[in-house]
Amino acid sequence: MDENERHNTEPLSGWQSLRLGLIGASLIFAVFALIRAGFGYHEASVLSDDRVVVNGQVGDVEHRKGKQHARVRFTTRDGRAVSAEVSAWKDLPAEGDRVTVCYARRDPESYVQDARICPNFAGPRSETKFALVLLAFAAALWLPGLLRRLAA
């Protein structure tokens, strides 16, 4: 068997190229979804262990790249004034609204969520489920070709 017989050097067909592209894209998006889920789970875990509930006021609301954020000003229990960007909301408030948020004592600027959903494990769960669907899709596209090659 010469080198060309062992390694198929023929160009990929349209379907093979599409399939390979879909597998690659699915894997990349799955990795990003799992990374986002990891960060979300970390935030929810921190708030689960160390949260304080206070009232605050929404400064401004932003809509960026499909994400909605509200900047909330509040005073921590130890009297420190904080302005934090909050993206985990049950319902996004309007500018000037009074809201109740929960924050982590150790870092009130970084770990803040709407108190009605705090700690929010639903977001990371959804991201994880999305990643699993993408991985299953990639496997469904990849396995038939692998089985054909193994059978040959």
Order of alpha helices (4+ residues) and beta strands (2+ residues): alpha-alpha-beta-beta-beta-beta-beta-alpha
